[in-house]
Amino acid sequence: MTASRPEIVLYTREGCHLCDETRVMLQSLLEDRAARGQRTAIVRERDIAADPELERAWFTSIPVLEAGSRRLELATSLNGVRRFLAETLDEVLA
């Protein structure tokens, strides 16, 4: 039996160096989780420049991580992203 992996959305825009750094950090943390046998996720990127509504909502807050109802704005801190992943992926399913 295999459980489906949840999806995490990474909101970015071209030319955003913070987004580039978060992308690398997120991938590294997910690879570390996989190596430890912990739950991982599928990452989908959304370019806010492609959607005027997203651009208005997230322009000053990217990079943003979103999974279900959880969201982390300005996702630039290693500890913050690690905590977001733990809260999102390690929650006990009822």
FITOR-644273 format. One line per field, with one value per residue (C-alpha): x, y, z negated; chain. Coordinates in steps of 0.001 Angstrom, whole numbers. Layout:
u = (X / ...)
v = (Y / ...)
w = (Z / ...)
chain = (A / ...)
END
This chain:
u = (0 / 1411 / 123 / -151 / 2230 / 672 / 1252 / 3108 / 2770 / 5744 / 4678 / 7534 / 8318 / 11148 / 14184 / 13372 / 16635 / 14828 / 12563 / 15605 / 17150 / 13904 / 13515 / 16971 / 16381 / 12974 / 14389 / 17247 / 14898 / 12591 / 15553 / 16711 / 13209 / 13151 / 16565 / 15237 / 12128 / 9858 / 6918 / 7718 / 5640 / 5264 / 6279 / 4394 / 5598 / 3264 / 4603 / 2622 / 3376 / 1159 / -1923 / -2757 / -4694 / -1773 / 604 / -1506 / -1807 / 1794 / 4048 / 5569 / 5351 / 7070 / 8401 / 5232 / 4682 / 1154 / -155 / -3851 / -4918 / -1365 / 694 / 4156 / 4845 / 8410 / 9577 / 13281 / 14277 / 15645 / 14041 / 10754 / 10568 / 11617 / 8864 / 6320 / 7207 / 6971 / 3597 / 2304 / 3729 / 4035 / 554 / -1281 / -4056 / -7255)
v = (0 / 3396 / 6668 / 9506 / 12381 / 15728 / 18755 / 21876 / 24982 / 27317 / 30777 / 32513 / 34956 / 35185 / 37073 / 36517 / 35430 / 34621 / 32274 / 30593 / 30096 / 28738 / 26312 / 24848 / 24774 / 23096 / 20439 / 19750 / 19428 / 17092 / 14944 / 14791 / 13745 / 11013 / 9717 / 9496 / 7605 / 10548 / 11664 / 13933 / 16007 / 16927 / 20552 / 22595 / 26068 / 28889 / 32043 / 34904 / 37059 / 34761 / 35625 / 39250 / 38130 / 36109 / 38941 / 41378 / 38923 / 37712 / 40343 / 41506 / 38107 / 35670 / 33116 / 31607 / 27941 / 26576 / 23114 / 22664 / 25365 / 26018 / 28858 / 30261 / 33713 / 34929 / 31323 / 32140 / 30717 / 27173 / 26581 / 28096 / 25911 / 22832 / 23561 / 24125 / 20728 / 19002 / 20579 / 19826 / 16368 / 14841 / 15599 / 12580 / 11526 / 10875)
w = (0 / 994 / -338 / 2110 / 1562 / 693 / 2873 / 1815 / 3977 / 4210 / 5399 / 7202 / 9965 / 12444 / 11192 / 7524 / 5887 / 2635 / 4603 / 6137 / 2694 / 1254 / 4175 / 3471 / -297 / 98 / 2426 / 2 / -2973 / -1060 / 27 / -3600 / -4705 / -2044 / -3158 / -6725 / -5584 / -6372 / -4293 / -1340 / 1054 / 4680 / 5286 / 7866 / 8751 / 9661 / 11254 / 9774 / 12832 / 14903 / 12824 / 11921 / 8839 / 7518 / 8302 / 6287 / 3403 / 3173 / 4793 / 1493 / -228 / 2125 / 1850 / 406 / -421 / -560 / -1400 / -1979 / -4429 / -5639 / -4244 / -4912 / -3493 / -2958 / -3185 / -3441 / -6823 / -6942 / -10339 / -9206 / -6096 / -8087 / -10638 / -7833 / -6344 / -9718 / -10494 / -7015 / -6395 / -9854 / -11117 / -12455 / -10137 / -12041)
chain = (A / A / A / A / A / A / A / A / A / A / A / A / A / A / A / A / A / A / A / A / A / A / A / A / A / A / A / A / A / A / A / A / A / A / A / A / A / A / A / A / A / A / A / A / A / A / A / A / A / A / A / A / A / A / A / A / A / A / A / A / A / A / A / A / A / A / A / A / A / A / A / A / A / A / A / A / A / A / A / A / A / A / A / A / A / A / A / A / A / A / A / A / A / A)
END
